[in-house]
Each structure stands twice: as structure tokens, then as C-alpha cells.
Amino acid sequence: MTDRYDTSHLIEDQYEPGSDGKVLRNMVGITSPEEMEIAETAELWLVQEKLIGEVSSDQSFTVEDLCRIHRQWLGKIYPWAGKPRSVNISKGDFDFAMAHVIPMLLDDFERKQLRKYTPCLFPTRDEVAHALAEVHVELMLIHPFREGNGRLGRLLATLMALQAGLPILEFSDMIGVRKEEYFAAVRAGLDMNYQPMKMLFSDVIERSLWLSQET
């Protein structure tokens, strides 16, 4: 997989003038990918801190919640934040869900995954790992937003983990040295095979618990 998305030429595919086609059109005039990464990350930390203080153990997440979180995170940067994408996107040779079916897929996702697995109140870590894996995989396959789906998915997983009594999840291995394994686990979800992602989340949980005991 490459690091760039290919999209059709609609409003969400416009790039910031002066960015050489590397930074999406934004409301803060950022043209550098590095500066945009810093800006997005700073906003993500702020919204994560806020949501960690707000999430309750009995909250059932909805698609509306995800749109609201996405808007809270990126609403100062992109005009389309919090809105399901209207462009088709792919990464490398992998096509995400077509834009015109996203509303239907999100309805199914809320009914089949969010209602089943949130609040994330399961008695064993194995069940929690499966819940995190299935929710994450299905959300990634839909890829409902133009930008930020992976980070939003990890934030949702963290909030679900907190409901399960776990610490804040630490994803450095999943998005680092095990990145290709992660991508393969997402693709396995096309066949509703969540076991590869479940194994990754089991390791994330164990590492997060270990780090929480060290600090």
C-alpha cells in the first residue's frame, strides 16, 4: 500500500494552493504535509483528552457520535469534517467502500457492530479484543471520512477499552513495525475474518497494561 489516496475530482479532492498536491484544501492555509501532521495531531490530542473525561461506562456509540467526534477533531481544519465522504478513495490497489453506499453501510455498522459491542462491557479480555477488532475492521473497510479514519478508529477503540476497565491503548507497534500486518488484518475483514485484527488488539491490550503498570 502507498501513503497517498487516489480520489475522484470533487470538492473533497481539492488541494491547498502551493502544496504541490500534497495537502488537502483546508481552512488554515497549511501547505506543508509536516505542518498539517502537527496541526491534526495537536487537535487529536485535545479531543481525545476531552472525550476520555466524558465517556461513560454505559455509553452506546452511534454513527452520529463518530461524526461529531470527527467534527470536533478536524472541524477547525477542514470544511467537510464530520461529514461522510462524497469521493471514492483507494490506497494502493485496495478500494474502500464506494461513496454512494456509505450511508447504508454506516446504518449497518451501527446496527451490527456499535449496538452489539458498545458499551464495551465484556467479562474477558478475549471478548474485549474481539469487540475492538470487529468494530475497527468494519469501520476501516467503510472508511467513511475523507481523512483521519485510522486515527478515529483508534480513538474509538481507546474509548471502548476504557469502558472495559482497560488503560489508554498504546498503538505504536500497530502503526509502526506491524503496519503491514495491520493492513493485512483489515483486508481479512472482507471475508469477516476478524482473527488477525483480534490478535493485534490482544497484543495492544497486553502492552498497554504493561506500560500502565510501569508508570
C-alpha positions as YAML, in Angstrom:
chain: A
units: angstrom
residues:
- id: 1
  name: MET
  ca: [0.00, 0.00, 0.00]
- id: 2
  name: THR
  ca: [1.15, 3.53, -0.75]
- id: 3
  name: ASP
  ca: [0.85, 6.53, 1.52]
- id: 4
  name: ARG
  ca: [-1.38, 8.57, -0.80]
- id: 5
  name: TYR
  ca: [-5.06, 8.30, -1.59]
- id: 6
  name: ASP
  ca: [-6.43, 8.39, -5.13]
- id: 7
  name: THR
  ca: [-9.79, 10.11, -5.43]
- id: 8
  name: SER
  ca: [-12.19, 11.50, -7.98]
- id: 9
  name: HIS
  ca: [-12.12, 15.24, -8.62]
- id: 10
  name: LEU
  ca: [-14.85, 16.54, -6.32]
- id: 11
  name: ILE
  ca: [-14.77, 19.17, -3.59]
- id: 12
  name: GLU
  ca: [-13.03, 16.93, -1.06]
- id: 13
  name: ASP
  ca: [-10.29, 16.21, -3.59]
- id: 14
  name: GLN
  ca: [-9.16, 19.81, -3.86]
- id: 15
  name: TYR
  ca: [-5.66, 20.53, -2.67]
- id: 16
  name: GLU
  ca: [-4.33, 23.62, -0.99]
- id: 17
  name: PRO
  ca: [-2.77, 26.04, -3.49]
- id: 18
  name: GLY
  ca: [1.01, 25.98, -3.11]
- id: 19
  name: SER
  ca: [1.09, 22.50, -1.57]
- id: 20
  name: ASP
  ca: [2.08, 20.76, -4.83]
- id: 21
  name: GLY
  ca: [-0.93, 18.46, -4.45]
- id: 22
  name: LYS
  ca: [0.27, 17.13, -1.09]
- id: 23
  name: VAL
  ca: [-2.11, 18.83, 1.37]
- id: 24
  name: LEU
  ca: [-5.90, 18.81, 1.12]
- id: 25
  name: ARG
  ca: [-7.67, 22.16, 0.86]
- id: 26
  name: ASN
  ca: [-8.03, 23.50, 4.38]
- id: 27
  name: MET
  ca: [-9.29, 26.49, 6.30]
- id: 28
  name: VAL
  ca: [-5.97, 27.39, 7.92]
- id: 29
  name: GLY
  ca: [-3.85, 27.74, 4.78]
- id: 30
  name: ILE
  ca: [-1.37, 25.00, 5.61]
- id: 31
  name: THR
  ca: [0.66, 23.87, 2.60]
- id: 32
  name: SER
  ca: [3.26, 21.64, 4.24]
- id: 33
  name: PRO
  ca: [2.46, 17.96, 4.96]
- id: 34
  name: GLU
  ca: [4.65, 18.14, 8.04]
- id: 35
  name: GLU
  ca: [2.83, 21.20, 9.39]
- id: 36
  name: MET
  ca: [-0.52, 19.57, 8.68]
- id: 37
  name: GLU
  ca: [0.53, 16.45, 10.57]
- id: 38
  name: ILE
  ca: [1.44, 18.61, 13.55]
- id: 39
  name: ALA
  ca: [-1.86, 20.52, 13.39]
- id: 40
  name: GLU
  ca: [-4.00, 17.39, 13.06]
- id: 41
  name: THR
  ca: [-2.13, 15.63, 15.86]
- id: 42
  name: ALA
  ca: [-2.48, 18.59, 18.21]
- id: 43
  name: GLU
  ca: [-6.23, 18.73, 17.62]
- id: 44
  name: LEU
  ca: [-6.49, 14.96, 18.08]
- id: 45
  name: TRP
  ca: [-4.82, 15.09, 21.48]
- id: 46
  name: LEU
  ca: [-7.18, 17.83, 22.59]
- id: 47
  name: VAL
  ca: [-10.33, 15.97, 21.57]
- id: 48
  name: GLN
  ca: [-9.04, 12.68, 23.00]
- id: 49
  name: GLU
  ca: [-8.36, 14.30, 26.37]
- id: 50
  name: LYS
  ca: [-11.85, 15.82, 26.33]
- id: 51
  name: LEU
  ca: [-13.58, 12.56, 25.37]
- id: 52
  name: ILE
  ca: [-11.67, 10.48, 27.92]
- id: 53
  name: GLY
  ca: [-13.13, 12.73, 30.58]
- id: 54
  name: GLU
  ca: [-16.64, 12.42, 29.16]
- id: 55
  name: VAL
  ca: [-17.07, 8.78, 28.13]
- id: 56
  name: SER
  ca: [-19.27, 6.74, 30.43]
- id: 57
  name: SER
  ca: [-19.19, 3.02, 31.03]
- id: 58
  name: ASP
  ca: [-22.75, 2.61, 29.76]
- id: 59
  name: GLN
  ca: [-22.49, 4.70, 26.57]
- id: 60
  name: SER
  ca: [-23.52, 3.02, 23.35]
- id: 61
  name: PHE
  ca: [-21.76, 4.76, 20.48]
- id: 62
  name: THR
  ca: [-23.63, 5.73, 17.33]
- id: 63
  name: VAL
  ca: [-22.66, 6.87, 13.86]
- id: 64
  name: GLU
  ca: [-23.80, 10.34, 14.90]
- id: 65
  name: ASP
  ca: [-21.25, 10.18, 17.73]
- id: 66
  name: LEU
  ca: [-18.49, 9.30, 15.27]
- id: 67
  name: CYS
  ca: [-19.44, 12.20, 13.00]
- id: 68
  name: ARG
  ca: [-19.47, 14.53, 15.99]
- id: 69
  name: ILE
  ca: [-16.06, 13.32, 17.18]
- id: 70
  name: HIS
  ca: [-14.60, 13.72, 13.68]
- id: 71
  name: ARG
  ca: [-16.02, 17.24, 13.50]
- id: 72
  name: GLN
  ca: [-14.67, 18.13, 16.97]
- id: 73
  name: TRP
  ca: [-11.26, 16.90, 15.90]
- id: 74
  name: LEU
  ca: [-10.88, 18.32, 12.38]
- id: 75
  name: GLY
  ca: [-13.59, 20.96, 12.26]
- id: 76
  name: LYS
  ca: [-11.11, 23.83, 12.58]
- id: 77
  name: ILE
  ca: [-9.07, 22.49, 9.66]
- id: 78
  name: TYR
  ca: [-11.36, 21.01, 7.01]
- id: 79
  name: PRO
  ca: [-14.82, 22.25, 5.95]
- id: 80
  name: TRP
  ca: [-16.04, 18.67, 5.38]
- id: 81
  name: ALA
  ca: [-15.09, 17.40, 8.85]
- id: 82
  name: GLY
  ca: [-17.79, 15.23, 10.39]
- id: 83
  name: LYS
  ca: [-19.48, 14.52, 7.06]
- id: 84
  name: PRO
  ca: [-19.35, 11.15, 5.28]
- id: 85
  name: ARG
  ca: [-17.14, 11.47, 2.22]
- id: 86
  name: SER
  ca: [-18.55, 12.08, -1.24]
- id: 87
  name: VAL
  ca: [-15.48, 10.86, -3.14]
- id: 88
  name: ASN
  ca: [-14.25, 7.35, -3.84]
- id: 89
  name: ILE
  ca: [-10.84, 6.57, -2.36]
- id: 90
  name: SER
  ca: [-8.32, 3.80, -2.58]
- id: 91
  name: LYS
  ca: [-4.93, 3.09, -1.11]
- id: 92
  name: GLY
  ca: [-2.55, 1.30, -3.40]
- id: 93
  name: ASP
  ca: [-4.56, -1.47, -5.02]
- id: 94
  name: PHE
  ca: [-7.17, -1.57, -2.26]
- id: 95
  name: ASP
  ca: [-10.51, 0.15, -2.84]
- id: 96
  name: PHE
  ca: [-12.53, 1.28, 0.14]
- id: 97
  name: ALA
  ca: [-16.33, 1.34, 0.05]
- id: 98
  name: MET
  ca: [-17.87, 3.36, -2.76]
- id: 99
  name: ALA
  ca: [-19.05, 6.76, -1.59]
- id: 100
  name: HIS
  ca: [-22.66, 6.32, -2.66]
- id: 101
  name: VAL
  ca: [-23.17, 3.28, -0.39]
- id: 102
  name: ILE
  ca: [-21.57, 4.78, 2.73]
- id: 103
  name: PRO
  ca: [-24.87, 5.90, 4.35]
- id: 104
  name: MET
  ca: [-26.27, 2.38, 4.01]
- id: 105
  name: LEU
  ca: [-23.04, 0.81, 5.28]
- id: 106
  name: LEU
  ca: [-22.95, 3.14, 8.27]
- id: 107
  name: ASP
  ca: [-26.51, 2.20, 9.15]
- id: 108
  name: ASP
  ca: [-25.49, -1.48, 9.05]
- id: 109
  name: PHE
  ca: [-22.36, -0.74, 11.07]
- id: 110
  name: GLU
  ca: [-24.37, 0.95, 13.80]
- id: 111
  name: ARG
  ca: [-26.90, -1.88, 13.90]
- id: 112
  name: LYS
  ca: [-24.49, -4.83, 13.66]
- id: 113
  name: GLN
  ca: [-21.35, -3.63, 15.42]
- id: 114
  name: LEU
  ca: [-21.87, -0.49, 17.51]
- id: 115
  name: ARG
  ca: [-25.07, -1.70, 19.15]
- id: 116
  name: LYS
  ca: [-23.59, -5.13, 19.79]
- id: 117
  name: TYR
  ca: [-20.20, -4.12, 21.12]
- id: 118
  name: THR
  ca: [-20.82, -0.77, 22.83]
- id: 119
  name: PRO
  ca: [-20.87, -0.19, 25.66]
- id: 120
  name: CYS
  ca: [-17.85, -2.48, 25.72]
- id: 121
  name: LEU
  ca: [-18.75, -4.41, 28.85]
- id: 122
  name: PHE
  ca: [-17.41, -7.94, 28.40]
- id: 123
  name: PRO
  ca: [-16.06, -10.18, 31.16]
- id: 124
  name: THR
  ca: [-12.86, -11.37, 29.46]
- id: 125
  name: ARG
  ca: [-10.01, -9.69, 27.63]
- id: 126
  name: ASP
  ca: [-10.52, -12.13, 24.77]
- id: 127
  name: GLU
  ca: [-14.08, -10.86, 24.26]
- id: 128
  name: VAL
  ca: [-12.93, -7.25, 24.53]
- id: 129
  name: ALA
  ca: [-10.21, -7.87, 21.93]
- id: 130
  name: HIS
  ca: [-12.77, -9.35, 19.57]
- id: 131
  name: ALA
  ca: [-15.13, -6.41, 20.08]
- id: 132
  name: LEU
  ca: [-12.36, -3.90, 19.36]
- id: 133
  name: ALA
  ca: [-11.22, -5.88, 16.33]
- id: 134
  name: GLU
  ca: [-14.60, -6.28, 14.67]
- id: 135
  name: VAL
  ca: [-15.62, -2.67, 15.22]
- id: 136
  name: HIS
  ca: [-12.27, -1.40, 13.97]
- id: 137
  name: VAL
  ca: [-12.13, -3.59, 10.87]
- id: 138
  name: GLU
  ca: [-15.65, -2.78, 9.75]
- id: 139
  name: LEU
  ca: [-15.09, 0.95, 10.28]
- id: 140
  name: MET
  ca: [-11.84, 0.81, 8.29]
- id: 141
  name: LEU
  ca: [-13.47, -1.04, 5.40]
- id: 142
  name: ILE
  ca: [-16.16, 1.64, 5.16]
- id: 143
  name: HIS
  ca: [-13.59, 4.45, 5.57]
- id: 144
  name: PRO
  ca: [-16.45, 6.91, 5.98]
- id: 145
  name: PHE
  ca: [-14.45, 10.14, 6.06]
- id: 146
  name: ARG
  ca: [-12.13, 11.81, 3.57]
- id: 147
  name: GLU
  ca: [-9.28, 11.87, 6.07]
- id: 148
  name: GLY
  ca: [-8.50, 10.59, 9.56]
- id: 149
  name: ASN
  ca: [-10.30, 7.24, 9.57]
- id: 150
  name: GLY
  ca: [-7.48, 5.24, 11.13]
- id: 151
  name: ARG
  ca: [-6.91, 7.73, 13.90]
- id: 152
  name: LEU
  ca: [-10.63, 8.00, 14.55]
- id: 153
  name: GLY
  ca: [-10.84, 4.20, 14.70]
- id: 154
  name: ARG
  ca: [-8.02, 4.04, 17.23]
- id: 155
  name: LEU
  ca: [-9.67, 6.75, 19.32]
- id: 156
  name: LEU
  ca: [-12.95, 4.82, 19.32]
- id: 157
  name: ALA
  ca: [-11.07, 1.67, 20.33]
- id: 158
  name: THR
  ca: [-9.47, 3.57, 23.21]
- id: 159
  name: LEU
  ca: [-12.84, 4.82, 24.44]
- id: 160
  name: MET
  ca: [-14.26, 1.29, 24.24]
- id: 161
  name: ALA
  ca: [-11.24, -0.05, 26.13]
- id: 162
  name: LEU
  ca: [-11.82, 2.50, 28.89]
- id: 163
  name: GLN
  ca: [-15.40, 1.24, 29.18]
- id: 164
  name: ALA
  ca: [-13.93, -2.25, 29.66]
- id: 165
  name: GLY
  ca: [-11.75, -1.03, 32.52]
- id: 166
  name: LEU
  ca: [-8.52, -1.02, 30.49]
- id: 167
  name: PRO
  ca: [-5.94, 1.77, 30.30]
- id: 168
  name: ILE
  ca: [-5.49, 4.12, 27.35]
- id: 169
  name: LEU
  ca: [-4.37, 1.96, 24.45]
- id: 170
  name: GLU
  ca: [-0.86, 2.25, 23.04]
- id: 171
  name: PHE
  ca: [-0.77, 1.71, 19.27]
- id: 172
  name: SER
  ca: [2.86, 2.42, 18.35]
- id: 173
  name: ASP
  ca: [3.60, -1.14, 17.22]
- id: 174
  name: MET
  ca: [0.36, -1.50, 15.25]
- id: 175
  name: ILE
  ca: [1.03, 1.65, 13.22]
- id: 176
  name: GLY
  ca: [4.79, 1.13, 13.17]
- id: 177
  name: VAL
  ca: [6.69, -2.13, 12.89]
- id: 178
  name: ARG
  ca: [3.46, -4.13, 12.43]
- id: 179
  name: LYS
  ca: [1.88, -1.77, 9.92]
- id: 180
  name: GLU
  ca: [1.81, -4.28, 7.06]
- id: 181
  name: GLU
  ca: [0.35, -6.90, 9.39]
- id: 182
  name: TYR
  ca: [-2.31, -4.37, 10.32]
- id: 183
  name: PHE
  ca: [-3.21, -3.67, 6.69]
- id: 184
  name: ALA
  ca: [-3.46, -7.41, 6.04]
- id: 185
  name: ALA
  ca: [-5.78, -7.75, 9.06]
- id: 186
  name: VAL
  ca: [-8.06, -5.04, 7.65]
- id: 187
  name: ARG
  ca: [-8.19, -6.85, 4.29]
- id: 188
  name: ALA
  ca: [-9.01, -10.13, 6.05]
- id: 189
  name: GLY
  ca: [-12.17, -8.43, 7.28]
- id: 190
  name: LEU
  ca: [-13.54, -8.53, 3.74]
- id: 191
  name: ASP
  ca: [-14.26, -12.20, 4.49]
- id: 192
  name: MET
  ca: [-15.47, -11.34, 8.02]
- id: 193
  name: ASN
  ca: [-12.26, -12.88, 9.35]
- id: 194
  name: TYR
  ca: [-11.51, -10.77, 12.41]
- id: 195
  name: GLN
  ca: [-8.95, -13.10, 13.97]
- id: 196
  name: PRO
  ca: [-5.83, -11.33, 12.59]
- id: 197
  name: MET
  ca: [-7.02, -7.99, 13.94]
- id: 198
  name: LYS
  ca: [-8.07, -9.62, 17.20]
- id: 199
  name: MET
  ca: [-4.52, -10.89, 17.66]
- id: 200
  name: LEU
  ca: [-3.16, -7.41, 17.07]
- id: 201
  name: PHE
  ca: [-5.57, -5.88, 19.57]
- id: 202
  name: SER
  ca: [-4.76, -8.57, 22.12]
- id: 203
  name: ASP
  ca: [-1.12, -7.52, 21.89]
- id: 204
  name: VAL
  ca: [-2.08, -3.84, 22.10]
- id: 205
  name: ILE
  ca: [-4.05, -4.55, 25.27]
- id: 206
  name: GLU
  ca: [-1.20, -6.50, 26.87]
- id: 207
  name: ARG
  ca: [1.35, -3.82, 26.02]
- id: 208
  name: SER
  ca: [-0.95, -1.06, 27.27]
- id: 209
  name: LEU
  ca: [-1.48, -2.87, 30.57]
- id: 210
  name: TRP
  ca: [2.26, -3.40, 30.96]
- id: 211
  name: LEU
  ca: [3.02, 0.27, 30.27]
- id: 212
  name: SER
  ca: [0.31, 1.41, 32.70]
- id: 213
  name: GLN
  ca: [1.95, -0.65, 35.45]
- id: 214
  name: GLU
  ca: [5.38, 0.81, 34.65]
- id: 215
  name: THR
  ca: [4.26, 4.42, 35.04]
...
